[in-house]
Amino acid sequence: MANNKIKGKVAIVTGASSGVGWETARLLAERGARVVLAARSVQPLERLEKLIRDLGAEALVVPTDVTQPDQVHHLVQAALSQWGQIDILFANAGQYVRSPIASLSPGVMEASLAVNFYGGLYPILDVLPSMLTRKSGHIVLNLTMDVKTPLPGDAPYVAAKSALSGLGDVLRQELHGSGIQVTAVYVGRIDTPMVAHMRFPSISAKMPPQQVARAILKSIERRPAEIILPAQANLLNIIHFISPSLAGWAARVFNLQGWID
């Protein structure tokens, strides 16, 4: 049965062509939301649209490169034209960009910022006017536990997602009392195509995207400031807060950065 908190809501999901974006869009549709599906790849979006329509829900496919502000603007306008409102933005699109800092080039950092920071910023800026007018809305940012406890080799990814995390924290404060909530989602390793070429120790095993999507759905229903999962990721976050050196030692001992196959 559709949840009353979600039924009839209009949700934009970026990065909806696979992984967490796909699963979250599907769960939102199951709860009765009208879902706007955004990603660069059209065919997976059309398959997801058919799945959603088979569930008896509504979906709109808008192929979008979130690094391009004009395409993001078109995405938001298409949602407003179709349904007249935007209740939920799940800024999920991202790319795992890695490089040791000693060999990091500006181009690699710029590429990471383009998708992992600006790919979240552009949709936020475009949905805000409508949400502020209606005094209602929920912005959900898919971040990473790397922001809380950075790992070797992840500098481009961490820098970009940290920028988005900081933006979200400020946005949450600025929107206090506006009727708009901001939720930051800090997640460990997820079993998606983004890290399919990597292996990780059992303490940092890849989570199924379905598990993450269910947690995100709960956050949309309950609207917390942030969620952290899994439990062991939160434990490392606590250790890092107490002693960054100890957290760094644990990351090295357990090889949390993983191995490339």
N, C-alpha and C positions, 0 to 999 in steps of 0.2 A: 504494500500500500504506500502511496506517495506520502512523504513527510510534509506536514503542513508548513514547515519553515522553508521548504524548497519548492513545493509545487507551484507552478506558474511563474517562477522566477526566470529571468533571462541571464544566462551565464556565458561569458566569453572564455574559452579555453585555448590558450596558445600552446604550441607544441603538442597538438592533439593527435598527431598522426601515429604515435606509438607510445609505449611505456606508460608512465604515470598520467600523462595528458589524456591518452586514449581511455584508460580505465576510469579516471575521474569524470570525464565527459559521459561515459556510459552510466556510471552510478548516479550522476546528476539527472540524467534522462530517466533512469528507473524511478527516481523520486519525483518525477513530474516537471522537471525544469525544461525550459526551451534553451537548447544549447547551440552556441555559435562556435563552429569548429575552424581553427586557424592553424596553418602550418604551410611549409613550402611545397610539400608533396601532395598532389591532388588526389591520386588514386586511393591512398589509405584513408583520406578524409571521406571520400565518397563511400568506401566500404563501411566506415563507422556511421555515416549518415544513414545508410540502408539498415544497419543493425538497430539504430535508434528508432527509425521509423517503424521497424518490425515490432519494437516494444510498444508502439502506440504513442510515442513521444514526437516532439518536433525538433528538427535540427536544420541548421543553415551552414553550408560550406562556403568559406571565404578564404581562398588561398592567399597566404600572407607571409612575407619575409619581414620578421619583426625588427630587422636592422634598418629597414627603410621607413622613415616616418610617414611618407605619403601613402604607403600600403597599409600601415597601421591605422591611419586616419580613415582610409576607405573601409577597413574592417569595422571600426566603431560606427561609422555612419551607416554601413549596411545593417548592422544589428539594430540601430535606432530606427532605420527606415522600415525594417521588417516587423519589429515588435514595440517600438516606441519607448523603450527603457532598457537600462542595463543595471542589473542588480548585483551581479557577481563578476569579478575579473579574477581569473586564475592565471597569473603571469608565470607560466611554466616553461616556456621555451628556453633552452640552454644548450651549451656544448662544453664538453670536458676538454679544456685546452691546457696542456701541460708543457712545462719547460723548466730545466734548472735555471736559476737566476743568472749564473755565470755565463750561460750561453743564450740568454733571453734576448730576442730582438724586439725593437719597438713594434714591428709589424705583427708579431705574434700577440703581444699585449693588446694592440689595437683591435685585432680580430676577436679576442676574448671579450673585451669591453663592448664591442659592437653587439654581440648576441646576449652576453650574460648580464650586462648592465643596461645599455640602451634598449635592448630587447624587452626589458621590463619597464624602463622609464617611459618610453613612447606610449605604450598602452595606458599606463597610469595617467599621464597628462591628458590623453584623449578621452578617457572615461570620466575624469573628475568633474568637468562642467555639468554633465548630465546628472551625475550623482549628487552634486552640491545643490542643483536646482530642486531635485526631488527630496533632498535631505535624507537620503537612504542609499546604502550600498555596502559592499564588502569586497575588499581587495586582498587577495591571497597571493603571497610571494613564495615561489618554490626556490629555496636557497640550498644550503649544504652545511653539514656539520664541519666541513673544512673551514668555514668562517669562524666557528667557535674554537676549533683546535686545528690550526693549519698543519699540513703535512708536506714533507720534502717533495719537490718536483711539481707542486700544484700552484705555483705563484701566479700565473696568469688567471687561472680559474678563481683562486682565492681572492685576488685583488678585485676582480670584477664583481663577484658575488658579495664581497664585503662592502663594496660601494653601494650595491642595491640594498643590502641589509641596513646600512646606515641611513639611506634614503627612506626606507620603510619605517625606521624608528622615529625619524623626524616627522614624517607624514602622519604617523599615528598620533603624535602630540599635537600637530597643527590641526588635525581633524577632530580633536576631542570636542564632544558636544554637537557635532555636525550631523550625527546619525550615520556616519560612515565608519566602518571598522576596518582595521588593517591587521592581518595575521601573517606572521613570518613562520615558514615551515623549514626547520633545520633537520635534514635527513642524512643518514649514513649512506652506505653503498646500496644501490638499487640495481636489480637485474634487468637492465635495459640495453639496447644497442650501443648506447654511449660508452659503456665499459665492457662490452662483450669480449674485447680482446685482452682483458685483464683478469688476473686471479688475486684473491685476497685471503688473508688468514681467517680461520673459523670465527675468531672473536669479532671480525669485521665482515662477516659473510654478506653476500648480496641479498637484499630483501626482495620478495616478489613485488612488482608494481601494484598488484591488487591490494596488498597489505598497506602500502603507502596511500593509495587512493582512498581506502576506507578511513584512514586517519584524517586525511584531508577533508573528506565529507563530514566527519564529526566536527572538524574545526569550522566548517562553513555553518553547521547547525548551532554550534556553541559559541563561536566568535571569540576565541581566546586571543591574547596578544601574540603568543608564539606557541609552537609545539616542537618537541625534539623527539626523534626516534631513530633507532631503537634504544632500549634502556641502557645498554652498555656505552652508546655514544654519549648519552647524558652523563654517565659516570666519568668518562674521559673529560667532558666539559667541566665538571666539578673539580677534577684533579688539576686541570689547566688553570682554573680560577684560583685555586690555592697555591699552586706551584707550577708555572709554565715549564721550568726545567724538568720537573718530575714527569709532566705530560709528554715532553719531548723524548725523555728516556723511554717511556712506555711505548711511544710511537715507533722508536727505533727497535726496541726489543721484539715487539710483535710484528714489525714490518708492515705497519698499517697502510703504507702507501701502495702495497701490493706489488705484483709482478706482471710484466707484459708478456703474453704468450707469443 
